[in-house]
Amino acid sequence: MSEQSVKPAGMLRVYFHDHTYKTLHLTQDSSVQEVIERLCHKIGADPTTYELLIIAPVGPLRERKLLLEDRPLRIQEKAGCTAYKFLFRQMQNSGKGKAPIMDESVDWPLPSVSEVVLDRDNLWHSDPEAVRGAGMVKLPLRCFKKVEAVEDEANCTLRIRSSDGESTWRARSTKHRNSWLKVLTTQLQALTEAELFFKAQNAIGDLEARRCDDDLARLETFDTVQGLLADPEARELFLWFLSQMAADSEDPAVAEADADFAESQLARFKEHPGIQNRLCRIAAGVGAVEQKGGRLCVQGCAGALPSKVCL
């Protein structure tokens, strides 16, 4: 297959330092070096003086420089389009503004120098043997139990206790160590609070769901005369309704309300908006019934129905 017949597999948005961006058409095998060369060609710059980085969406410790042989489109597809931003910039001789780089500990099979990136849920560190994640391995923050500074001669050590064990990291300086400690501690606290809130929200939701199911089951029992008569409050309401219907009837045969008459009036009873509201409130265990001057006033709630409905 000729080079001209290879179609772009996707698009990559690359940002510049002034927050503008350029969208490039790339293939799965397009490398970081190719991206840098194409962008430098457009601006007339030396490719050896520029670099491409991925920027995590949260936290100050977020930059990671991509290797020239990395495949940016594959990284984007694995992480998702919104997981990282790709930044194209001129190389900086000083380390100002870059993430702290911590040396390995004997507790972890890391290279002699490990680049570390922190996002919202994970602590990433470089590993040349990693197949996925662009040479990065993640440590889920939800597994962390404690992060603490270790007082040693250099005051550059950070200890991380997790459900998988304990690891010790050495930063370049005390300032870098303290920066990591502050950010990790703050993020762990935020995750803990979010988890507690989520659990509380689920518990409240489950409780409300069970209560609604109970109320609905109780309301469904009012679909029959037997169910209405079994509940004291619903029974009082239904018998009062039957007495009113019997009193208003011109047929002397219904002067005494019997079972057949009760069944015949059930549909009419349930169609009345005020009674519907009252039955719902009885099922939920709220509200009250007032009886004034021989007329039943059904207490309703403000809104769709009037505050009182008198039959």
C-alpha positions in Angstrom: 0.0 0.0 0.0 1.5 3.3 -1.0 2.0 6.2 1.4 -0.7 8.3 -0.4 -3.3 5.6 0.2 -2.9 5.6 4.0 -6.0 7.5 5.4 -5.9 9.4 8.6 -7.3 7.3 11.5 -8.3 10.3 13.6 -7.7 13.9 14.6 -5.5 15.3 17.4 -6.0 18.7 18.9 -2.6 20.2 20.0 -2.6 23.3 22.1 0.0 26.1 22.1 1.2 28.2 25.1 -1.1 31.0 24.2 -4.2 28.6 24.5 -4.7 28.5 20.7 -4.7 25.1 19.1 -4.1 23.2 15.8 -6.0 20.1 14.8 -3.9 17.5 13.0 -5.0 14.4 11.0 -2.9 11.4 12.2 -2.7 7.7 11.7 -2.4 5.2 14.5 1.3 4.9 13.9 2.0 8.7 13.8 4.7 9.5 16.4 5.3 12.4 18.6 8.4 13.2 16.5 6.1 13.5 13.4 3.7 15.8 15.2 6.6 18.1 16.4 8.1 18.2 12.9 4.8 19.1 11.3 4.1 21.9 13.7 7.6 23.2 13.6 7.4 23.2 9.8 4.3 25.5 10.0 6.0 28.0 12.3 9.5 27.7 10.8 11.1 26.4 14.0 13.8 23.9 14.9 12.1 20.6 15.9 14.9 19.7 18.3 14.0 22.7 20.5 10.3 21.7 20.9 8.5 19.1 22.9 5.0 17.6 23.2 3.4 17.0 26.6 0.2 15.6 28.0 -1.6 17.7 30.6 -3.9 16.0 33.2 -7.1 17.9 33.8 -6.6 18.6 37.6 -3.9 19.5 40.1 -0.7 21.4 39.8 1.4 18.2 39.4 0.1 17.3 36.1 2.6 17.5 33.2 4.3 14.6 31.5 6.6 14.9 28.5 6.0 12.4 25.7 8.8 10.5 24.2 9.5 11.0 20.5 8.5 7.4 19.7 5.1 7.6 21.6 1.9 7.4 19.5 -0.3 10.4 20.5 -3.4 9.2 18.7 -3.3 5.8 20.6 -2.8 7.7 23.9 -5.9 9.8 23.1 -8.0 6.8 22.2 -7.1 4.8 25.3 -7.6 7.7 27.7 -10.5 9.5 26.0 -10.6 12.8 24.3 -11.2 14.8 27.5 -8.7 12.9 29.7 -5.6 14.9 28.6 -4.7 18.0 26.7 -1.7 17.8 24.3 0.6 20.8 24.7 3.2 21.9 22.2 5.9 24.2 23.5 9.5 25.1 23.4 11.8 23.2 25.6 12.5 24.8 29.0 16.0 24.6 30.3 14.9 25.2 33.9 12.6 22.9 35.8 10.2 25.7 36.7 6.6 24.9 36.4 7.2 21.1 35.9 6.0 18.4 38.1 8.3 17.1 40.8 10.2 14.0 39.8 10.7 11.4 42.6 13.4 8.7 42.7 12.4 5.1 43.1 12.1 3.2 46.3 13.3 -0.3 46.8 9.7 -1.2 47.6 8.6 -0.6 44.0 10.0 -2.0 40.7 10.5 1.5 39.3 13.3 2.8 37.1 16.1 4.8 38.7 14.1 8.0 38.0 10.3 7.9 37.8 8.1 10.7 36.3 4.9 11.0 38.4 1.6 12.6 37.3 -1.4 13.1 39.5 -4.9 13.2 38.2 -8.3 13.2 40.0 -8.4 9.5 40.8 -4.9 8.1 40.2 -1.2 8.6 40.8 0.6 7.7 37.7 4.3 6.8 37.5 6.5 5.9 34.5 7.3 2.3 33.9 9.2 1.2 30.7 7.6 -2.2 30.9 4.0 -0.8 30.9 2.1 -1.9 27.8 -0.7 0.5 28.2 -1.0 4.1 29.4 1.9 5.5 27.3 4.5 3.9 29.5 2.7 4.9 32.7 1.3 2.7 35.6 -1.5 4.0 37.8 -2.0 3.7 41.5 -5.7 4.3 42.4 -6.0 6.9 45.1 -9.0 5.1 46.6 -6.6 2.4 47.7 -4.4 4.8 49.7 -4.8 4.8 53.4 -2.2 7.4 54.5 0.4 9.6 53.0 3.1 11.0 55.3 6.5 12.7 55.3 9.4 10.7 56.6 11.9 12.6 58.8 15.3 11.6 57.6 18.6 13.3 56.9 17.6 14.8 53.6 13.9 15.4 54.5 12.9 14.4 51.0 11.1 11.1 51.6 7.4 10.5 51.3 5.7 7.3 52.5 2.5 6.0 51.0 0.5 3.4 52.8 -2.2 1.6 50.7 -4.2 -1.6 50.7 -1.5 -3.1 48.5 1.3 -2.4 51.0 3.7 0.4 51.8 6.0 2.4 49.4 8.6 5.0 50.0 9.4 7.8 47.5 12.3 10.3 47.5 11.7 13.7 46.0 14.4 16.0 44.7 14.1 18.4 47.6 12.1 19.1 50.7 10.1 21.6 48.9 9.0 19.1 46.3 8.3 16.5 49.0 6.1 19.0 50.8 4.3 19.9 47.6 3.4 16.3 46.9 2.4 15.7 50.5 0.0 18.7 50.4 -1.6 17.9 47.1 -2.0 14.1 47.8 -3.4 14.8 51.3 -5.9 17.3 50.0 -7.0 15.0 47.1 -7.4 12.0 49.4 -9.5 14.0 51.8 -11.7 15.2 48.9 -12.1 11.6 47.6 -13.0 10.4 51.1 -15.6 13.2 51.5 -17.0 12.4 48.1 -17.3 8.7 48.9 -19.0 9.4 52.2 -21.4 11.8 50.4 -22.1 9.2 47.7 -22.8 6.5 50.3 -25.1 8.8 52.3 -26.9 9.8 49.1 -27.4 6.2 48.2 -28.6 5.3 51.7 -31.2 8.1 51.6 -32.2 7.2 48.1 -32.7 3.5 49.2 -34.7 4.6 52.2 -36.9 6.9 50.1 -37.5 4.2 47.6 -38.5 1.7 50.2 -40.9 4.2 51.8 -42.4 5.0 48.4 -42.9 1.3 47.7 -44.6 0.9 51.1 -46.8 3.9 50.5 -47.7 2.7 47.0 -48.5 -0.8 48.3 -50.8 0.7 50.9 -52.5 2.9 48.4 -53.2 -0.1 46.1 -55.1 -1.8 48.9 -57.6 1.1 48.6 -58.7 -0.2 45.2 -61.2 -2.6 46.9 -63.9 -2.1 49.4 -62.3 -4.6 51.7 -59.0 -2.7 51.6 -60.8 0.6 52.4 -62.7 -0.9 55.3 -59.5 -2.5 56.7 -57.9 0.9 57.3 -59.5 3.0 60.1 -59.0 6.4 58.4 -59.9 5.2 54.9 -62.9 3.3 56.4 -64.2 6.5 58.1 -63.8 8.4 54.8 -65.6 5.7 52.7 -68.5 5.2 55.1 -69.1 8.9 55.3 -69.1 9.1 51.5 -71.6 6.2 51.3 -73.9 7.9 53.9 -73.8 11.1 51.8 -74.6 9.2 48.6 -77.4 7.3 50.3 -78.9 10.5 51.8 -78.8 12.3 48.5 -80.3 9.3 46.6 -84.0 9.5 45.8 -84.3 5.7 45.6 -85.6 4.4 48.9 -84.0 1.1 48.1 -80.6 2.5 48.9 -81.6 4.1 52.2 -79.6 1.4 53.9 -76.1 1.2 52.4 -75.3 -2.5 51.8 -72.4 -4.3 50.2 -73.7 -4.0 46.7 -74.3 -0.3 47.1 -70.8 0.1 48.5 -69.3 -1.7 45.4 -71.4 0.4 43.1 -70.1 3.6 44.6 -66.4 2.6 44.7 -65.5 4.0 41.3 -67.3 7.3 42.0 -65.6 7.5 45.4 -62.1 7.2 43.9 -62.8 9.6 41.0 -63.2 12.6 43.4 -60.0 14.7 43.3 -60.3 15.6 47.0 -60.7 12.0 48.0 -57.8 10.9 45.7 -55.6 13.5 47.5 -56.8 12.3 50.9 -56.2 8.6 50.1 -52.7 9.4 49.0 -52.1 11.3 52.3 -53.5 8.4 54.3 -51.2 6.0 52.5 -48.3 8.2 53.3 -49.4 8.7 56.9 -49.9 12.5 56.7 -52.8 14.9 56.8 -56.0 15.1 58.7 -59.8 15.0 58.2 -62.1 17.6 59.5 -65.9 17.3 59.7 -67.8 20.5 60.0 -71.6 21.0 59.8 -72.2 17.5 58.4 -69.8 18.2 55.5 -66.4 16.4 55.2 -63.5 18.7 54.5 -60.5 16.8 53.1 -57.3 18.5 54.0 -55.1 18.8 50.8 -51.8 20.2 50.0 -51.2 23.6 48.4 -50.5 23.5 44.7 -52.4 21.4 42.2 -55.3 20.9 44.6 -57.1 23.4 46.9 -56.1 23.4 50.5 -59.6 21.9 51.4 -62.1 20.1 49.3 -65.6 19.9 50.7 -68.1 17.3 49.5 
